[in-house]
Each structure stands twice: as C-alpha cells, then as structure tokens.
C-alpha cells in the first residue's frame, strides 16, 4: 500500500479520535452489533476515509466506530471488505495497516462461518486456534516494505496463545460452551460443494468462511497480536443436506447476539 495513502487515511481518522486506540475489532456478517455498545462513539463512514473501499455486503454497516468499550479505547470495523467483492487483497487489508499506524497492539477478528466439524451446531462460538489459506492468494505478494514488516513473516502462532488462554478463561467464567478449531479461508462468494467440505474435513478444518485470513496475515506481518472468533452460522454443505443462504447467516448471528456480546466485552474488560 502506498505510504501516502496510508498516511492520509491515518491522519484523517486520528484527527477525529479522542485518544489513541489500543485494540482493533473487525466485526463480520451480522456481528456488527458489538460496535453499538461502544460509549461516546465517533463514527466514520468508510466512503469518507481516503483510500478506503466501501463494504457492499448485507449485514455490514460500512463504518468505523471508535470509543470506549469496557474501559478500553477501541477502533471497530462495523463491516469488512472481501476479496470476492472484487477488491485486491492489498485493499481488503488496508484497514489493518491503518489500525497499526494508529497504534493498536491487539486485534480481535470475528466472522460468521460454516461448521465443517460435524459436532458443531449453528450458534456455537469457535475460538480460532489456527487457519488454512485455501484461496491460493496472499496479501503480502509484491514488494515488501521493511517498515511494515519482514519479507517472510512467521505464521506458526498466527493467533496469539496468551489471548487464546484469556478467551478460554473468560468462556469458562461465563459458562460458555466455546468450541475451538481451525478456520479455512476460501474466496467465495459461492458456498462450497459437499465434496469440497469432505476435502476440508480431511485437511483438518473445523469451520470455513470467506474472510479473516488476509487480515490476520497482514496483522502478523505488522506484529499485531490476534484473537480470532467464529460464529458458526450454519452447517457447511452436505452435513445437514439443506440449501445454504446468507439470510440464515444473519438470522443465526442475531440469535447468538447476547452470548457474543458478553464474551467479547468480558475479554476486553480483562485487557483494560
């Protein structure tokens, strides 16, 4: 990403913030309601930010919401960008670069995902312990800016172990049945076929979706600690022998609303 574009976006946002954000939040399909909990919010439409694309997917509000949540000054993406929308991965991950430039140290990424593990049920929350990039794409392809990160970043701990431990402790305190597993990124926008889901099961996948991995790769390149949470919004193709649709995704995330809100807010309270 051109340094001038990064500087312009960072300056535009920083000028509107009350203080430097500590934690970034990327809120996936149907999960943007967490941003509504932010106190004394500053809301900035994506379309107003230099260099930012515009979210086109239902369930994505398309704005940054900045303010305090459980004692932590956060910057939340209420809706994200996807490769399948026609954006290049440099554009998809541009907000992560901006968050880093604004000073965030930790990033909580969330998504709505299809359950590949047959023991899961729609409405489960899954702690992402690792991921599989099944899209044959990488946001770091191209010239490397050494000021942003190293040429060959280590992904052996893409999801921070201390943050995972904290999330599991919080889940236990809340008596939340938190699942754990491996998330697979496919480009979408078509859902997988039953044969593809069987392949992913063989590969060791527990959930599948169309986002998250590019942002996590860039976050780790920028030395940001990452916590990942999937909402299992539906069972993947072939498991329940029923058609898949985006409306079901939104409906399920609405049902899990309270558990999701309580979980993430309790994690943030521990990070304050």
C-alpha positions as CSV (number, residue, x, y, z in Angstrom):
1,X,0.0,0.0,0.0
2,X,1.4,3.4,-0.9
3,X,2.7,5.3,2.1
4,X,0.9,8.5,1.0
5,X,-2.5,6.7,1.1
6,X,-1.7,5.1,4.4
7,X,-0.6,8.5,5.9
8,X,-3.7,10.2,4.5
9,X,-6.1,7.7,6.0
10,X,-4.3,7.6,9.3
11,X,-4.2,11.3,9.7
12,X,-7.9,11.7,8.7
13,X,-9.0,9.2,11.3
14,X,-6.6,10.3,14.1
15,X,-7.8,13.9,13.8
16,X,-11.3,12.7,14.9
17,X,-10.2,10.4,17.8
18,X,-10.3,11.4,21.5
19,X,-7.2,9.2,22.2
20,X,-5.0,6.5,20.7
21,X,-6.9,3.2,20.2
22,X,-5.4,0.1,22.0
23,X,-7.5,-2.7,20.4
24,X,-8.9,-3.1,16.9
25,X,-12.1,-5.0,16.2
26,X,-13.1,-6.4,12.8
27,X,-16.8,-7.4,13.0
28,X,-18.1,-9.9,10.5
29,X,-21.5,-10.6,8.9
30,X,-24.3,-10.0,11.4
31,X,-21.8,-9.3,14.3
32,X,-21.6,-5.5,13.9
33,X,-24.0,-5.0,16.9
34,X,-20.9,-5.1,19.1
35,X,-20.0,-1.6,17.8
36,X,-23.4,-0.3,19.0
37,X,-22.1,-1.0,22.6
38,X,-19.2,1.5,22.3
39,X,-19.6,4.5,24.6
40,X,-19.3,8.1,23.3
41,X,-18.7,6.8,19.8
42,X,-17.0,8.5,16.9
43,X,-18.5,7.1,13.7
44,X,-16.6,7.5,10.4
45,X,-18.1,6.2,7.1
46,X,-15.7,4.2,5.0
47,X,-16.6,6.3,2.0
48,X,-15.2,9.4,3.7
49,X,-11.8,7.9,4.6
50,X,-9.0,8.4,2.0
51,X,-8.1,5.1,0.3
52,X,-10.9,3.0,2.0
53,X,-13.1,0.9,-0.2
54,X,-16.8,0.5,0.6
55,X,-18.5,-2.6,2.0
56,X,-21.2,-4.0,-0.2
57,X,-22.4,-7.0,1.8
58,X,-25.7,-7.2,3.7
59,X,-25.0,-7.2,7.4
60,X,-22.0,-4.9,7.1
61,X,-22.8,-1.3,8.2
62,X,-19.7,0.1,6.5
63,X,-18.2,2.4,9.1
64,X,-15.5,2.7,11.7
65,X,-16.8,3.2,15.3
66,X,-14.3,4.4,17.8
67,X,-14.7,4.9,21.5
68,X,-14.6,3.1,24.9
69,X,-15.7,-0.4,25.4
70,X,-15.3,-1.9,28.9
71,X,-12.5,0.6,29.7
72,X,-10.6,0.0,26.5
73,X,-10.4,2.6,23.7
74,X,-11.2,0.6,20.6
75,X,-11.5,1.1,16.9
76,X,-14.1,-1.2,15.4
77,X,-14.8,-2.0,11.8
78,X,-18.5,-2.4,11.6
79,X,-18.3,-4.5,8.4
80,X,-15.3,-5.6,6.5
81,X,-14.1,-6.0,2.9
82,X,-13.8,-9.2,1.0
83,X,-11.8,-10.5,-1.9
84,X,-15.0,-11.7,-3.6
85,X,-16.3,-8.2,-3.8
86,X,-13.7,-7.5,-6.4
87,X,-11.2,-5.8,-4.2
88,X,-7.5,-6.7,-4.3
89,X,-6.1,-8.1,-1.1
90,X,-4.0,-5.0,-0.5
91,X,-7.2,-3.1,-0.4
92,X,-9.0,-5.7,1.7
93,X,-6.3,-5.5,4.3
94,X,-5.7,-1.7,4.1
95,X,-7.7,-1.0,7.3
96,X,-5.3,-3.3,9.3
97,X,-2.4,-1.2,8.1
98,X,-4.2,1.9,9.2
99,X,-5.1,0.4,12.6
100,X,-1.4,-0.4,13.1
101,X,-0.4,3.2,12.2
102,X,-3.0,4.5,14.7
103,X,-1.3,2.5,17.4
104,X,-3.3,-0.7,18.1
105,X,-1.5,-3.5,19.7
106,X,-4.1,-6.2,19.6
107,X,-6.7,-7.2,17.0
108,X,-9.9,-9.2,17.6
109,X,-11.2,-10.6,14.3
110,X,-14.7,-12.1,14.1
111,X,-16.6,-13.8,11.3
112,X,-19.7,-15.9,10.5
113,X,-18.5,-19.3,9.4
114,X,-19.9,-22.6,8.2
115,X,-19.5,-25.5,10.5
116,X,-17.3,-28.2,9.0
117,X,-16.8,-30.2,12.2
118,X,-20.0,-32.3,12.4
119,X,-20.0,-31.9,16.2
120,X,-20.7,-28.2,15.9
121,X,-24.1,-26.6,15.8
122,X,-25.3,-23.3,14.4
123,X,-25.0,-20.7,17.1
124,X,-21.7,-22.1,18.5
125,X,-18.8,-19.7,19.0
126,X,-15.5,-21.1,18.0
127,X,-12.1,-19.9,19.1
128,X,-9.8,-19.9,16.1
129,X,-6.6,-21.8,17.0
130,X,-5.1,-21.8,13.5
131,X,-6.1,-21.3,9.9
132,X,-5.7,-22.8,6.4
133,X,-5.3,-20.5,3.5
134,X,-7.2,-22.4,0.8
135,X,-7.6,-19.5,-1.6
136,X,-4.1,-19.7,-3.2
137,X,-3.8,-15.9,-2.6
138,X,-1.7,-13.9,-0.1
139,X,-1.9,-10.2,0.7
140,X,1.9,-9.9,1.1
141,X,2.6,-10.8,-2.6
142,X,4.6,-8.0,-4.2
143,X,7.4,-5.7,-3.0
144,X,7.9,-5.7,0.8
145,X,8.0,-2.5,2.8
146,X,10.5,-3.3,5.6
147,X,9.0,-0.6,7.7
148,X,5.7,-2.6,7.7
149,X,7.2,-6.0,8.5
150,X,9.7,-8.6,7.4
151,X,9.7,-10.2,4.0
152,X,8.9,-13.7,5.3
153,X,6.7,-13.4,8.5
154,X,6.4,-16.4,10.8
155,X,2.8,-17.7,11.0
156,X,3.4,-20.5,13.5
157,X,1.5,-18.5,16.1
158,X,-0.9,-16.6,13.9
159,X,-3.4,-16.5,16.7
160,X,-1.8,-15.3,20.0
161,X,-1.6,-18.1,22.6
162,X,-1.9,-15.7,25.5
163,X,-5.1,-14.2,24.1
164,X,-6.5,-17.7,23.4
165,X,-5.8,-18.6,27.0
166,X,-7.6,-15.5,28.2
167,X,-10.6,-16.2,25.9
168,X,-10.9,-19.7,27.3
169,X,-10.7,-18.4,30.9
170,X,-13.5,-15.9,30.1
171,X,-15.6,-18.5,28.4
172,X,-15.3,-20.7,31.5
173,X,-16.3,-17.9,33.8
174,X,-19.3,-17.2,31.6
175,X,-20.2,-20.9,31.4
176,X,-20.0,-20.5,27.6
177,X,-19.6,-23.7,25.5
178,X,-16.7,-22.3,23.5
179,X,-15.6,-24.5,20.7
180,X,-12.0,-24.5,19.3
181,X,-10.8,-25.2,15.8
182,X,-9.1,-24.5,12.5
183,X,-10.7,-21.9,10.2
184,X,-10.4,-22.3,6.4
185,X,-10.4,-19.3,4.0
186,X,-12.0,-19.8,0.6
187,X,-12.5,-16.9,-1.7
188,X,-16.3,-17.3,-2.2
189,X,-18.8,-15.9,-3.0
190,X,-20.2,-19.3,-3.9
191,X,-20.6,-21.7,-1.0
192,X,-18.6,-24.9,-1.0
193,X,-19.9,-28.1,-2.5
194,X,-20.4,-31.2,-0.3
195,X,-17.3,-32.8,-1.9
196,X,-15.3,-29.7,-1.1
197,X,-16.4,-29.9,2.5
198,X,-15.4,-33.5,2.8
199,X,-12.0,-32.5,1.5
200,X,-11.7,-29.8,4.1
201,X,-12.7,-32.2,6.8
202,X,-9.8,-34.5,5.6
203,X,-7.5,-31.4,5.8
204,X,-8.4,-30.9,9.4
205,X,-10.8,-28.0,9.1
206,X,-13.5,-27.1,11.7
207,X,-15.0,-24.1,10.1
208,X,-15.0,-22.4,6.7
209,X,-15.6,-18.8,5.6
210,X,-14.7,-16.1,3.0
211,X,-12.7,-13.7,5.1
212,X,-10.4,-13.2,8.1
213,X,-7.2,-14.9,6.9
214,X,-6.0,-12.0,4.8
215,X,-6.4,-9.6,7.7
216,X,-4.6,-11.9,10.1
217,X,-1.7,-12.4,7.7
218,X,-1.2,-8.6,7.5
219,X,-1.7,-8.2,11.2
220,X,1.0,-10.7,11.9
221,X,3.2,-9.1,9.3
222,X,2.7,-5.8,11.3
223,X,3.4,-7.6,14.7
224,X,-0.1,-7.2,15.9
225,X,-1.4,-9.9,18.3
226,X,-4.5,-11.5,17.0
227,X,-7.5,-13.2,18.7
228,X,-10.0,-14.9,16.3
229,X,-13.6,-15.8,17.0
230,X,-16.0,-17.5,14.5
231,X,-19.8,-17.7,14.9
232,X,-20.9,-20.9,13.4
233,X,-23.9,-19.5,11.5
234,X,-24.8,-22.7,9.6
235,X,-23.5,-26.2,8.9
236,X,-21.5,-26.4,5.7
237,X,-22.8,-28.0,2.6
238,X,-23.7,-31.7,2.7
239,X,-23.7,-32.0,6.5
240,X,-27.4,-31.4,7.1
241,X,-28.5,-31.8,3.4
242,X,-30.2,-28.4,3.2
243,X,-29.5,-25.4,0.9
244,X,-27.4,-22.5,2.2
245,X,-28.2,-18.8,2.1
246,X,-26.9,-15.6,3.6
247,X,-30.2,-14.9,5.3
248,X,-29.6,-17.9,7.5
249,X,-26.2,-16.5,8.4
250,X,-27.7,-13.2,9.6
251,X,-30.6,-15.0,11.4
252,X,-28.2,-17.2,13.4
253,X,-25.9,-14.3,14.4
254,X,-28.9,-12.5,15.7
255,X,-29.8,-15.5,17.9
256,X,-26.2,-15.7,19.3
257,X,-26.1,-11.9,19.9
258,X,-26.1,-11.8,23.7
259,X,-23.6,-14.6,24.1
260,X,-21.3,-13.0,21.6
261,X,-21.6,-9.5,23.1
262,X,-21.0,-10.8,26.6
263,X,-18.0,-12.8,25.6
264,X,-16.1,-10.1,23.7
265,X,-16.9,-7.4,26.2
266,X,-15.6,-9.7,29.0
267,X,-12.4,-10.3,27.1
268,X,-11.9,-6.5,26.6
269,X,-12.5,-5.9,30.3
270,X,-9.6,-8.2,31.0
271,X,-7.4,-6.3,28.6
272,X,-8.2,-2.9,30.2
